[in-house]
């Protein structure tokens, strides 16, 4: 009786042990010991907002408008050479208006003469003219949509010439003799009203013409931009702007210009000298411009820094830029996104553990970017590096005592 009870007790304990062991193995089989995530490709493009000032090597023109009236022959941002006509100064507004009318009438007349020229119309085919008309019209529409109005007058002139040429080529208009005669008569009238010919002002040297003068010309030493600190920049940006100059304008010398901005201490690490970035000033008709981080001038005493960007892109809006806000768009980085908690070390080698079959496998990684709670790693070629981290791998982000080859 006693032996039977003992046997039952032993058998019960053995059955309990077997049941517990099977349950543990089943739990282990269906429940992972590690928390994992799947690796995907990811692109990060960081942006920072800054406020700064545009700096250029500028030369004020010696010519003065005085009490006269200036008519500009060159638009802002136009590249000029020595002797290029920049402006005309008239004694009175009436003379300026009369000269403008003469030139406008002369241009209209020349357009009509060209449209009816046998050398133009004899080779004009309707299909070709139609294609040219629609092409010119499409170009005008694109310029309007892009807020780029500087070249509109040229497109409008070409379109009008094509339409007039088509009128003659198709026989709807034999000639424009009557209109040409009327324009010539008006030209003679306005010419007779001009009291005094204007004084022509020319460029003294090569450069890019700018008509606006703000009093900040030459205030910064471009040869020593690497010494510009936040306090210096603040004084420069607080300099009163001059708005009532009677000079004709100035020249931007060279094709490089700079944009200097102060950045707080916590953002200084984002800027690396020599790095390529994009500056977006949100100017109408102007796309973001490429620039290089030229200087990062750290203030060792007060913290923060002045970051100086250099660009060589020039247009009418940018040459008139002075104090402005901009978004700095850093070069985008693409790779494999991994949570920061997945990063481990085997010796000095940085990497992650992935689940490969029923075991853990260590995969070295090359971190390209560190973000908030994640990193972006270089995506290697599996054919060249068979043991590299790949997209769709399951990476261990929680787990202890990990090692290569450990049962998963």
Secondary structure, DSSP 4 states (H G I P E B T S, - for coil): -HHHHHHHHHHHHHHHHHHHHHHHHHHHHHS-SSEEEE-EEEEE--EEEEEEEEE--EEE-S-B-TTSEEEESS-TT-EE-TT-EEEEEESSHHHHHHHHHHHHHHHHHHHHHHHT-HHHHTT--HHHHHHHHHHHHHHHHHHHHTT--TTHHHHHHHHHHHHHHHHHHTTS-S--HHHHHHHHHHHHHHHHT--SPPEEEE-SSSEEEE----S-TT-S-GGGGGG--HHHHHHHHTSPPP----B--EEE-SS-EEEEEEE-GGGGGG--TT-EEEEE---TT---EEEEEEEEEE-TTT--EEEEEEE----HHHHT--EEEEEEEEPPEEEEEEEGGG-EEETTEEEEEEEETTEEEEEE--EEEE-SSEEEE----TTT-TTS--TT-EEEEE-SS--TT-B-
